[in-house]
Amino acid sequence: MVLAQLGGSISRAIQQMSNATIIDEKVLNECLNEITRALLQSDVQFKLVRDMQTNIKKIVNLDDLAAGHNKRKIIQQAIFNELCKMLDPGKPSFTPKKGKTSVVMFVGLQGSGKTTTCTKYAYYHQKKGWKPALVCADTFRAGAFDQLKQNATKAKIPFYGSYMESDPVKIAVEGVERFKKENCDLIIVDTSGRHKQEAALLKKCAKFLKQRYILKPDLAIFVMDSSIGQAAFDQAQAFKQSVAVGAVIVTKMDGHAKGGGALSAVAATKSPVIFIGTGEHMDEFEVFDVKPFVSRLLG
Ligand code: GDP
């Protein structure tokens, strides 16, 4: 299911349920089945969807609800809470600490907004008094280093990279070493992604990432374009298999997509979404909160 349709389908299912004259078992089941279908078509894990359905039914026990109860509201609230639970993997991601060196590696497909997001992440922390630094280990995409350099210079953030060196691992290690010596507390490593929908390349990418993992970052952040829809689960899982993804950042939330693919990414990586990108500019970056996101998803 195309991402933007997910929220719409769930809202429609809730609306139809609300419009029914009497809310009985049949109406509730129809509503839940619609939601299940929408989530499955968005590649949300079957088990998660099934658990969600079971939980809602447990909470909304129609037989026990006295006539005076507002069943519509109780069902709506239960659906909202369960969607929130899906987006909350139950364990927070590793959180870097100011003043203590952390290495954070960014992974994601080419075009997902990874390089832009690296700078946004650095800039966000710099404004809060951190000492971030950027390392460009993306030797695959021509112009990646220039882009990072330009962004870093604009934000006055130290950067490291090379036009000549083709080994991303070497650059990453050198960059991390240098910034450790300079007492930077947040060393951000931008890695190379691969082009969308190219399975063979994605496999190669996984191999590269494994090599790169000798870096042992404190946190690997998976950057996902909010408009990729159906591909979100597979893509997130592919990265999770090659690297210990600890957190997700969803980009381009300012576009048409409502961002339902984040559900899949959280399910696939079992990692929380920590920030969202809401534009091309450095400060168009927000801390992610589950509840406002679900409200937006449901429109
Ligand atoms: P990379 O190949 O993954 O490093 O992707 P880039 O960082 O080069 O970003 C690809 C394009 O997406 C660029 O044109 C960025 O300006 C744009 N972009 C990145 N994040 C956002 C965002 O949150 N919103 C919008 N509208 N565009 C973004």
Residues whose N, C-alpha, C, O or C-beta is under 5 A from the ligand:
A	BS01	GDP	L109 Q110 G111 S112 G113 K114 T115 T116 T117 T251 K252 M253 D254 G277 T278 G279 E280 E284
